[in-house]
Amino acid sequence: MTEESAIRSAALHWVAMVTRDGRMPVTRAQLAGDFLWQGRRFPLVDRGRGIRRPAGWTAALSIVTAVAKSGGVRPYDDAIGPDGLHRYKLRRDASGRSENDGLRNAMLAQAPLLWFYGEAPGVFQAIFPVFLVKEEPDLDQFVLAPTADSPGIFGDSPIEGVMRRYLVTETRRRLHQPLFAGQVMAAYRTSCAVCSLRHRELLDAAHIVPDAEAEGLPVVSNGLALCKIHHAAYDTHILGIRPDLVVEIRQDLLTEIDGPMLRHGLQDHHGRSLMQLPRRPAERPDPVRLELRYARFRAA
């Protein structure tokens, strides 16, 4: 194993430990200063650059999708393609050639990358490993997938078509949750929509319409940042959210007496509007999906 491969493997292992296999966010300060190789600091991200290709390396080590300092539009227009896979843009300035070559070499070598997706300025959701499976030079971008196998490698036979559809579905599933979580946390500024709790380790990215359903797409407008108690209450129809963004608590719990957690955590929110919403209208909860989910709450 080359030193480059050994450091890459150690970095993936370190990120897995620090983020609890991607369930917890990581800060830029941690990524820049806490990982050590042979006793020396080895940054996993570069300041002011979205692509980290360490000096002397043939391939890139990590990529960053940063959130704007204002919490608004991201500086690069990375997007999901028609095949359901995410795209990562090349650097468009003349000085970005080395970083772009590092991405190209990572694709050719099928080297696993670390992807840090911004939740807030300086805070990232770690998505790993990811692979670059195809370059789209006309669009200045690469195709990302959680495995080194690309859906595009299959032919047009019926069997290969089934394999392609399976791989795309599996790819969406594996990339969906961490990416969705990062997007939702960024939109809600790492705060529970119901109670405004800001401790990230106690927050989840909840679906309005479950992801197993046709309308349960991994988009922010189908998501809510909820603390764990409100997420559990939402999923079990103890808590409902009306299309006008007002919280309701199941009627039998409103008259129950069971200490301060029930009173302050649930009963006191009945009839109140959500406390935290995305600033961008396009990221706010979809009223149609809310209506569908609220009808299920009422039926329960």
KEKE-3310 file (N, C-alpha, C; in steps of 0.2 Angstrom, whole numbers, plus 5000, padded with zeros to 4 digits):
npx = (5004:5003:5009:5000:4988:4987:4986:4974:4965:4966:4961:4948:4944:4946:4937:4925:4924:4924:4912:4903:4900:4895:4883:4884:4888:4903:4916:4924:4936:4939:4942:4952:4962:4963:4965:4978:4993:5006:5009:5009:5000:4987:4978:4961:4954:4955:4958:4947:4946:4937:4941:4952:4967:4981:4998:5009:5001:4992:4979:4963:4958:4947:4931:4921:4905:4900:4890:4883:4889:4879:4869:4862:4861:4872:4889:4892:4884:4880:4871:4857:4856:4847:4847:4846:4858:4871:4879:4895:4903:4917:4931:4931:4940:4956:4966:4962:4966:4975:4967:4956:4962:4965:4953:4949:4959:4956:4944:4948:4956:4947:4947:4942:4932:4931:4916:4911:4897:4889:4881:4880:4889:4905:4902:4899:4890:4896:4899:4902:4911:4913:4912:4919:4911:4909:4913:4907:4911:4906:4897:4905:4907:4907:4900:4893:4894:4890:4896:4909:4904:4896:4879:4879:4886:4880:4872:4859:4851:4837:4840:4852:4846:4837:4847:4853:4843:4841:4854:4854:4843:4848:4859:4853:4847:4857:4865:4855:4850:4861:4864:4851:4849:4860:4856:4843:4846:4854:4845:4836:4844:4850:4841:4827:4811:4799:4802:4814:4826:4844:4854:4864:4866:4855:4845:4836:4834:4818:4806:4792:4782:4784:4800:4798:4787:4779:4778:4788:4800:4818:4819:4821:4809:4801:4805:4808:4817:4819:4819:4823:4813:4802:4802:4800:4787:4780:4781:4774:4761:4757:4760:4755:4756:4749:4744:4745:4755:4754:4755:4748:4743:4739:4723:4720:4732:4732:4725:4731:4741:4758:4770:4784:4790:4781:4771:4779:4786:4777:4762:4762:4765:4754:4743:4752:4762:4775:4792:4803:4808:4814:4823:4822:4809:4807:4811:4803:4791:4781:4765:4755:4760:4761:4747:4743:4750:4745:4732:4733:4737:4726:4717:4722)
npy = (4994:5011:5026:5037:5030:5024:5034:5040:5029:5029:5042:5041:5031:5039:5049:5042:5038:5050:5056:5047:5037:5045:5050:5061:5079:5087:5099:5113:5117:5105:5096:5103:5102:5091:5078:5067:5061:5050:5057:5070:5085:5083:5091:5089:5096:5110:5128:5139:5132:5120:5108:5095:5092:5085:5090:5083:5072:5061:5060:5068:5070:5074:5083:5097:5104:5119:5129:5145:5160:5168:5159:5157:5154:5141:5142:5135:5127:5113:5099:5087:5074:5068:5054:5053:5054:5063:5078:5085:5100:5106:5116:5132:5142:5148:5144:5132:5120:5110:5104:5100:5090:5082:5077:5070:5060:5053:5048:5039:5031:5025:5029:5031:5045:5058:5067:5083:5090:5106:5111:5122:5138:5133:5120:5103:5090:5074:5063:5048:5033:5041:5040:5045:5042:5046:5057:5073:5082:5093:5099:5103:5094:5081:5064:5058:5044:5031:5020:5011:5007:5012:5017:5019:5009:4998:4989:4988:4977:4967:4961:4969:4981:4979:4978:4990:4999:4994:4997:5011:5014:5009:5017:5030:5028:5026:5037:5046:5049:5055:5066:5072:5075:5084:5095:5098:5102:5113:5122:5124:5130:5122:5119:5114:5113:5113:5117:5124:5120:5119:5109:5099:5086:5081:5082:5077:5074:5074:5066:5073:5067:5050:5042:5030:5032:5038:5052:5055:5062:5066:5080:5097:5103:5093:5090:5091:5099:5091:5089:5074:5070:5076:5072:5058:5059:5065:5055:5045:5049:5057:5070:5082:5092:5106:5111:5125:5127:5126:5118:5103:5093:5076:5073:5065:5066:5079:5080:5072:5069:5069:5074:5086:5085:5080:5090:5102:5098:5093:5096:5110:5115:5114:5121:5131:5140:5134:5136:5137:5140:5138:5151:5153:5153:5142:5131:5129:5120:5109:5113:5104:5091:5092:5093:5080:5072:5077:5073:5060:5060:5065:5055:5045)
npz = (5000:4996:5003:5001:4999:5011:5020:5016:5019:5033:5035:5031:5041:5053:5051:5051:5065:5072:5067:5070:5061:5051:5057:5065:5064:5058:5061:5052:5059:5066:5055:5049:5058:5067:5063:5063:5056:5058:5069:5065:5061:5048:5037:5032:5024:5013:5016:5009:4998:4988:4984:4990:4987:4992:4994:4982:4980:4969:4967:4972:4989:4997:4995:4996:4999:5001:5013:5010:5019:5023:5024:5013:4996:4989:4984:4973:4959:4962:4958:4957:4945:4930:4932:4945:4953:4961:4956:4955:4954:4944:4947:4941:4938:4932:4941:4946:4940:4945:4956:4949:4941:4950:4955:4943:4942:4954:4950:4939:4946:4955:4968:4985:4991:5003:5007:5011:5017:5018:5033:5040:5041:5042:5047:5044:5036:5035:5021:5016:5010:4995:4977:4961:4947:4934:4921:4916:4904:4896:4904:4914:4926:4938:4941:4956:4967:4979:4977:4968:4956:4941:4936:4923:4916:4911:4898:4885:4887:4893:4906:4910:4911:4922:4931:4931:4935:4948:4954:4953:4961:4974:4975:4976:4989:4998:4997:5000:5014:5022:5014:5013:5027:5029:5021:5026:5039:5036:5031:5041:5050:5060:5070:5080:5072:5079:5093:5093:5098:5098:5099:5090:5091:5096:5086:5072:5054:5048:5038:5030:5021:5021:5015:5008:5000:4985:4985:4994:4992:4993:4997:5003:5005:5009:5021:5039:5052:5067:5085:5094:5102:5097:5084:5086:5091:5081:5071:5077:5077:5088:5088:5077:5062:5055:5039:5039:5047:5061:5076:5083:5096:5100:5106:5118:5125:5129:5141:5149:5164:5168:5172:5170:5157:5148:5149:5146:5135:5125:5127:5129:5117:5109:5097:5094:5082:5071:5077:5071:5054:5037:5029:5015:5004:4995:5002:5012:5022:5012:5008:5002:5005:5019:5022:5018:5027:5039:5038:5040:5054:5060:5057:5064)
capx = (5000:5007:5008:4994:4982:4987:4983:4967:4961:4966:4957:4941:4942:4945:4930:4919:4924:4922:4905:4899:4898:4891:4877:4885:4892:4910:4917:4930:4942:4941:4944:4959:4968:4963:4968:4985:4997:5012:5010:5009:4993:4986:4972:4957:4951:4959:4955:4945:4945:4932:4944:4958:4972:4987:5004:5012:4996:4990:4971:4960:4956:4940:4927:4917:4900:4899:4885:4885:4890:4873:4864:4858:4863:4878:4893:4893:4877:4880:4864:4855:4855:4841:4848:4846:4865:4873:4885:4900:4906:4924:4933:4930:4945:4962:4971:4959:4968:4977:4962:4952:4965:4965:4946:4950:4963:4952:4939:4952:4959:4942:4949:4936:4933:4927:4912:4909:4891:4888:4875:4880:4896:4910:4899:4897:4888:4901:4896:4908:4915:4909:4916:4917:4910:4909:4914:4902:4915:4902:4894:4911:4905:4908:4895:4895:4890:4893:4900:4913:4900:4891:4873:4880:4891:4876:4870:4852:4847:4832:4844:4856:4841:4835:4853:4854:4838:4843:4860:4852:4839:4852:4863:4849:4845:4863:4866:4849:4849:4866:4863:4845:4850:4864:4852:4838:4849:4856:4839:4833:4849:4852:4836:4821:4806:4794:4804:4820:4832:4849:4859:4863:4866:4848:4841:4835:4830:4812:4802:4784:4779:4790:4804:4796:4782:4781:4779:4793:4807:4823:4820:4820:4802:4798:4808:4808:4822:4815:4822:4822:4806:4796:4802:4796:4780:4778:4781:4769:4755:4756:4761:4753:4758:4744:4746:4746:4761:4752:4756:4743:4745:4734:4718:4720:4738:4732:4722:4735:4746:4763:4776:4786:4792:4774:4768:4783:4789:4772:4756:4763:4766:4748:4740:4757:4765:4782:4796:4809:4807:4819:4822:4820:4802:4807:4814:4798:4787:4776:4758:4752:4763:4759:4740:4743:4753:4740:4726:4735:4737:4719:4714:4725)
capy = (5000:5017:5031:5040:5025:5022:5040:5040:5024:5031:5048:5038:5028:5044:5053:5038:5038:5057:5058:5041:5034:5050:5052:5068:5084:5089:5106:5114:5117:5098:5094:5106:5102:5086:5072:5066:5056:5049:5062:5077:5087:5082:5093:5085:5101:5116:5134:5143:5128:5115:5101:5095:5087:5086:5091:5077:5067:5060:5061:5072:5067:5076:5088:5101:5108:5124:5134:5152:5163:5171:5154:5157:5150:5139:5146:5131:5125:5106:5097:5080:5073:5064:5047:5053:5054:5070:5080:5090:5105:5107:5123:5135:5147:5145:5141:5126:5114:5104:5101:5096:5084:5077:5073:5066:5055:5049:5044:5034:5026:5023:5031:5034:5052:5061:5073:5087:5094:5111:5112:5129:5140:5129:5114:5099:5083:5069:5058:5044:5035:5042:5039:5049:5037:5048:5065:5076:5088:5098:5103:5104:5091:5074:5061:5055:5038:5028:5014:5013:5005:5017:5014:5019:5004:4993:4990:4989:4971:4968:4960:4974:4986:4978:4979:4998:5002:4992:5001:5018:5014:5008:5023:5035:5026:5026:5044:5050:5051:5060:5072:5075:5078:5090:5100:5100:5106:5120:5126:5126:5133:5117:5121:5110:5117:5114:5120:5128:5117:5119:5104:5095:5079:5079:5084:5073:5077:5070:5067:5074:5061:5045:5041:5024:5033:5041:5059:5056:5064:5069:5087:5100:5105:5087:5089:5096:5098:5090:5086:5067:5069:5079:5067:5052:5061:5066:5048:5040:5053:5060:5077:5084:5099:5108:5115:5132:5127:5126:5111:5100:5087:5071:5075:5061:5068:5085:5080:5067:5072:5065:5078:5092:5083:5080:5097:5107:5096:5092:5100:5118:5117:5113:5127:5136:5139:5131:5141:5138:5139:5140:5158:5153:5150:5136:5126:5128:5114:5109:5112:5098:5086:5093:5091:5073:5069:5079:5069:5054:5062:5066:5048:5041)
capz = (5000:4995:5008:4999:5000:5019:5023:5014:5023:5040:5036:5031:5047:5058:5050:5053:5072:5074:5065:5072:5055:5047:5060:5068:5060:5060:5060:5048:5063:5067:5048:5047:5063:5072:5061:5063:5052:5061:5074:5063:5058:5041:5036:5027:5019:5012:5017:5003:4992:4989:4983:4994:4984:4996:4990:4980:4979:4962:4967:4977:4995:4999:4992:5000:4996:5007:5013:5010:5026:5025:5025:5007:4990:4989:4979:4966:4958:4962:4957:4955:4938:4929:4934:4952:4956:4963:4952:4958:4949:4944:4948:4934:4937:4929:4946:4949:4936:4949:4959:4944:4939:4956:4954:4937:4944:4958:4946:4935:4951:4959:4975:4989:4993:5008:5004:5017:5014:5023:5036:5042:5040:5046:5050:5038:5036:5031:5017:5014:5005:4988:4971:4955:4942:4927:4920:4910:4903:4893:4910:4920:4932:4939:4944:4962:4969:4985:4975:4962:4950:4938:4932:4915:4913:4909:4891:4885:4887:4899:4912:4912:4913:4929:4936:4931:4939:4955:4956:4954:4967:4979:4976:4979:4996:5002:4997:5002:5021:5025:5010:5015:5033:5029:5018:5031:5045:5034:5030:5048:5054:5065:5076:5079:5070:5084:5100:5092:5101:5094:5100:5084:5092:5098:5081:5066:5048:5048:5032:5030:5018:5021:5009:5005:4996:4979:4986:4999:4989:4998:4996:5009:5006:5012:5027:5045:5057:5073:5090:5094:5105:5092:5078:5088:5092:5074:5067:5080:5077:5094:5086:5070:5060:5050:5033:5041:5051:5068:5079:5087:5100:5101:5111:5124:5129:5132:5147:5153:5169:5168:5174:5166:5150:5144:5149:5142:5128:5120:5128:5128:5110:5105:5095:5092:5076:5071:5080:5066:5047:5032:5026:5008:5003:4991:5006:5018:5021:5006:5011:5000:5009:5026:5022:5017:5033:5044:5037:5044:5061:5062:5057:5070)
cpx = (5004:5005:5001:4988:4982:4984:4976:4963:4961:4962:4950:4939:4941:4939:4924:4919:4922:4915:4901:4896:4893:4885:4878:4889:4899:4911:4924:4936:4944:4945:4951:4964:4968:4965:4975:4988:5004:5014:5010:5002:4993:4979:4968:4953:4956:4955:4954:4945:4941:4935:4951:4962:4979:4993:5007:5008:4994:4982:4969:4958:4949:4937:4922:4911:4898:4893:4887:4885:4883:4867:4860:4861:4870:4882:4894:4886:4877:4872:4863:4853:4849:4841:4848:4852:4867:4879:4889:4904:4914:4925:4933:4936:4951:4966:4968:4961:4970:4972:4957:4955:4965:4958:4946:4954:4960:4947:4943:4954:4954:4944:4943:4938:4929:4923:4909:4903:4889:4881:4874:4887:4900:4908:4897:4895:4893:4898:4902:4907:4910:4915:4914:4917:4909:4910:4910:4906:4911:4898:4899:4909:4907:4901:4897:4891:4893:4896:4904:4910:4895:4885:4874:4884:4887:4874:4862:4848:4842:4836:4848:4852:4839:4841:4854:4849:4839:4849:4858:4848:4843:4857:4859:4848:4851:4866:4861:4849:4854:4865:4857:4846:4854:4860:4846:4841:4852:4850:4836:4838:4850:4847:4830:4815:4800:4796:4810:4826:4837:4855:4859:4863:4859:4843:4841:4832:4824:4809:4795:4781:4785:4793:4802:4790:4784:4782:4785:4800:4812:4825:4818:4813:4798:4801:4807:4814:4818:4820:4820:4815:4801:4796:4799:4789:4777:4776:4776:4762:4753:4756:4759:4755:4753:4747:4748:4752:4760:4752:4750:4745:4738:4729:4719:4727:4737:4729:4726:4740:4752:4770:4778:4787:4786:4772:4772:4785:4783:4766:4757:4763:4759:4745:4745:4760:4772:4787:4802:4807:4813:4818:4820:4813:4802:4808:4809:4794:4781:4769:4754:4754:4761:4751:4739:4745:4748:4734:4727:4735:4730:4715:4716:4722)
cpy = (5006:5022:5035:5036:5024:5028:5041:5035:5026:5037:5045:5035:5033:5048:5049:5038:5045:5058:5052:5038:5039:5052:5059:5072:5084:5096:5107:5114:5109:5095:5097:5104:5096:5079:5072:5060:5055:5055:5069:5078:5086:5085:5089:5090:5107:5123:5137:5139:5122:5108:5101:5089:5089:5086:5084:5071:5067:5062:5065:5067:5068:5082:5091:5105:5113:5127:5141:5155:5166:5165:5153:5152:5148:5142:5142:5128:5117:5104:5089:5079:5069:5057:5047:5053:5061:5071:5085:5094:5105:5114:5126:5141:5144:5142:5134:5120:5109:5101:5097:5090:5079:5073:5068:5059:5050:5045:5038:5029:5023:5024:5034:5041:5053:5067:5076:5092:5099:5111:5119:5131:5136:5123:5110:5092:5079:5064:5054:5037:5037:5042:5043:5043:5039:5055:5067:5083:5094:5102:5104:5101:5084:5071:5057:5049:5035:5022:5015:5010:5010:5014:5014:5014:4998:4994:4990:4983:4971:4966:4966:4980:4986:4980:4987:5001:5000:4996:5008:5019:5014:5014:5029:5034:5027:5033:5049:5053:5056:5066:5076:5078:5084:5096:5103:5104:5113:5124:5128:5128:5129:5119:5117:5115:5118:5118:5124:5126:5117:5114:5099:5088:5076:5080:5078:5077:5072:5072:5069:5068:5056:5044:5035:5026:5038:5049:5060:5057:5067:5076:5091:5102:5099:5085:5094:5094:5097:5087:5079:5066:5071:5074:5061:5053:5062:5059:5044:5044:5056:5068:5077:5091:5101:5111:5122:5133:5127:5118:5109:5094:5082:5073:5071:5063:5075:5085:5075:5071:5067:5069:5083:5091:5083:5087:5102:5105:5095:5097:5107:5120:5116:5120:5132:5135:5137:5137:5142:5136:5141:5147:5158:5150:5143:5130:5125:5122:5114:5108:5106:5092:5086:5091:5083:5070:5071:5075:5062:5054:5062:5059:5044:5043)
cpz = (5000:5001:5007:5001:5008:5022:5022:5018:5030:5040:5036:5038:5053:5057:5052:5061:5074:5073:5067:5066:5051:5051:5064:5064:5062:5058:5055:5052:5064:5060:5047:5052:5067:5070:5060:5059:5055:5065:5072:5060:5051:5040:5030:5022:5019:5013:5010:4997:4993:4988:4986:4990:4988:4992:4988:4979:4971:4962:4973:4983:4997:4995:4997:4996:5002:5007:5013:5017:5028:5026:5018:5002:4991:4983:4973:4966:4957:4962:4957:4948:4936:4931:4942:4956:4956:4958:4957:4953:4949:4945:4941:4933:4935:4934:4948:4945:4940:4953:4955:4942:4944:4956:4948:4939:4949:4955:4942:4940:4955:4966:4979:4991:4999:5005:5011:5014:5020:5026:5038:5041:5045:5049:5044:5040:5032:5028:5014:5014:4999:4983:4965:4950:4935:4926:4914:4908:4900:4899:4916:4926:4932:4942:4950:4964:4975:4984:4969:4955:4947:4935:4925:4912:4910:4902:4891:4885:4893:4906:4915:4914:4920:4933:4936:4936:4947:4958:4957:4960:4974:4980:4979:4987:5000:5002:5000:5009:5023:5021:5012:5022:5033:5026:5022:5036:5043:5033:5036:5053:5061:5071:5074:5077:5075:5091:5099:5096:5096:5095:5094:5085:5094:5092:5075:5060:5047:5041:5034:5027:5018:5015:5005:5000:4990:4980:4991:4997:4994:4996:5002:5011:5009:5018:5033:5049:5064:5079:5091:5097:5101:5086:5080:5089:5085:5070:5070:5080:5083:5093:5079:5068:5054:5044:5034:5046:5059:5070:5083:5090:5101:5107:5118:5128:5132:5139:5152:5158:5170:5169:5169:5158:5146:5143:5144:5135:5123:5121:5127:5121:5106:5104:5093:5085:5077:5073:5075:5059:5043:5030:5019:5007:5000:4996:5012:5017:5016:5009:5009:5004:5016:5026:5022:5024:5039:5044:5041:5051:5063:5062:5062:5077)
residu = (MET:THR:GLU:GLU:SER:ALA:ILE:ARG:SER:ALA:ALA:LEU:HIS:TRP:VAL:ALA:MET:VAL:THR:ARG:ASP:GLY:ARG:MET:PRO:VAL:THR:ARG:ALA:GLN:LEU:ALA:GLY:ASP:PHE:LEU:TRP:GLN:GLY:ARG:ARG:PHE:PRO:LEU:VAL:ASP:ARG:GLY:ARG:GLY:ILE:ARG:ARG:PRO:ALA:GLY:TRP:THR:ALA:ALA:LEU:SER:ILE:VAL:THR:ALA:VAL:ALA:LYS:SER:GLY:GLY:VAL:ARG:PRO:TYR:ASP:ASP:ALA:ILE:GLY:PRO:ASP:GLY:LEU:HIS:ARG:TYR:LYS:LEU:ARG:ARG:ASP:ALA:SER:GLY:ARG:SER:GLU:ASN:ASP:GLY:LEU:ARG:ASN:ALA:MET:LEU:ALA:GLN:ALA:PRO:LEU:LEU:TRP:PHE:TYR:GLY:GLU:ALA:PRO:GLY:VAL:PHE:GLN:ALA:ILE:PHE:PRO:VAL:PHE:LEU:VAL:LYS:GLU:GLU:PRO:ASP:LEU:ASP:GLN:PHE:VAL:LEU:ALA:PRO:THR:ALA:ASP:SER:PRO:GLY:ILE:PHE:GLY:ASP:SER:PRO:ILE:GLU:GLY:VAL:MET:ARG:ARG:TYR:LEU:VAL:THR:GLU:THR:ARG:ARG:ARG:LEU:HIS:GLN:PRO:LEU:PHE:ALA:GLY:GLN:VAL:MET:ALA:ALA:TYR:ARG:THR:SER:CYS:ALA:VAL:CYS:SER:LEU:ARG:HIS:ARG:GLU:LEU:LEU:ASP:ALA:ALA:HIS:ILE:VAL:PRO:ASP:ALA:GLU:ALA:GLU:GLY:LEU:PRO:VAL:VAL:SER:ASN:GLY:LEU:ALA:LEU:CYS:LYS:ILE:HIS:HIS:ALA:ALA:TYR:ASP:THR:HIS:ILE:LEU:GLY:ILE:ARG:PRO:ASP:LEU:VAL:VAL:GLU:ILE:ARG:GLN:ASP:LEU:LEU:THR:GLU:ILE:ASP:GLY:PRO:MET:LEU:ARG:HIS:GLY:LEU:GLN:ASP:HIS:HIS:GLY:ARG:SER:LEU:MET:GLN:LEU:PRO:ARG:ARG:PRO:ALA:GLU:ARG:PRO:ASP:PRO:VAL:ARG:LEU:GLU:LEU:ARG:TYR:ALA:ARG:PHE:ARG:ALA:ALA)
# end
